[in-house]
Amino acid sequence: MTGTASKCVLILGMHRSGTSCLAGSLQQHGVHLGRVFEENPFNKKGNRENAEIMKLNNDLLAANGGSWENPPSALHWNEEFASSRNAIITMFVESESPFWGFKDPRSLLTWEFWMEGLQDISINLVGSYRNPLLVAESLYARNKMPIEKALSLWEIYNKKLIELYETIKFPIISFDVDLEEYKRAIDWVLQSLKITPNGNITAPFFDESLRHAETGDEATIAEMGDTTKALYHKLNEIYEGQKI
């Protein structure tokens, strides 16, 4: 790739963990996401995902015997997959937007594939996480996924998120916080990415109705398994330690 003075922003996190809200918030401040879904049955403001990227990730996972809910043990791709990926990246580069990027939770599973295509581009990562039991409740409501399976999937995705953080270090924010705290977190992310805030925004992208489950007695840390609890504690630790 050439002419890449712009910066790529990859938004990472487990499904139902606030990545759509984070993507929409960054989009408000000028991050170019291309054509994305702006309305979905389970997300009134849309999941902010690009259909081509989502399809490519799904096809790649399927080619390796897996899916977003059954991650493959290894990932391999051929020139056809690489060519499709590179065409998408070129489309973003040619938009000449100062900041561009995409959000798809599956990208945590296909990370190496995307990094191969982005190796000559300035990449910035930002992550989002959420209380695992609330994620599980949301996946049950949307997909009828058993709670135990959803928690296991939460562990797989967030282990990858933490592994990436420990290698690269990038902002990770919580989707469990209230509106004012979330607004401060977005300001912090913008500062970290060196993005000038859009002063013309009349209302933040985030509102409380984007969360379809709320932390309650049924979603306490004490109810989690040891591994899940440790990962959630680590994410909270990262978030608190990074706040500006």
CORUR-V279946 format. One record per backbone hydrogen bond with DSSP energy under -0.5 kcal/mol. CO is the residue of the C=O (numbers start at 1). NH is the residue of the N-H. Records with the same first field share a line. If there is no record, write none. Layout:
# CORUR-V279946
CO=NH ; NH
This chain:
# CORUR-V279946
6=122
7=100
8=10 ; 124
9=11 ; 102
10=12 ; 126
11=104
12=128
14=17
18=22
19=23
20=24
21=25
22=26
23=27
24=28
25=29
26=31
27=30
30=32
31=33
32=101
34=36
37=48
40=43
43=40 ; 46
49=37
50=54
51=55
52=56
53=57
54=58
55=59
56=60
57=61
58=62
59=63
60=64
61=64 ; 66
62=65
67=70
70=67
78=82
79=83
80=84
81=85
82=86
83=87
84=88
85=89
86=90
87=91
88=92
89=93
90=94
92=95 ; 97
93=96
98=7
99=32
100=9
102=11
104=107
105=108
106=109 ; 110
110=114
111=115
112=116
113=117
114=118
116=119
118=121
121=123
122=8
124=10
125=171
126=12
127=173
129=175
131=134 ; 135
132=136
133=137
134=138
135=139
136=140
137=141
138=142
139=143 ; 145
140=144
146=150
147=151
148=152
149=153
150=154
151=155
152=156
153=157
154=158
155=159
156=160
157=161
158=162
159=163
160=164
161=165
162=166
163=167
164=167 ; 168 ; 169
165=169
171=127
173=129
178=182
179=183
180=184
181=185
182=186
183=187
184=188
185=189
186=190
187=191
188=192
189=193
190=194 ; 195
191=194
194=196
197=199
198=201
207=210
208=211
210=212
216=219
217=220
220=223
221=224
225=229
226=230
227=231
228=232
229=233
230=234
231=235
232=236
233=237
234=238
235=239
236=240
237=241
238=242
239=243
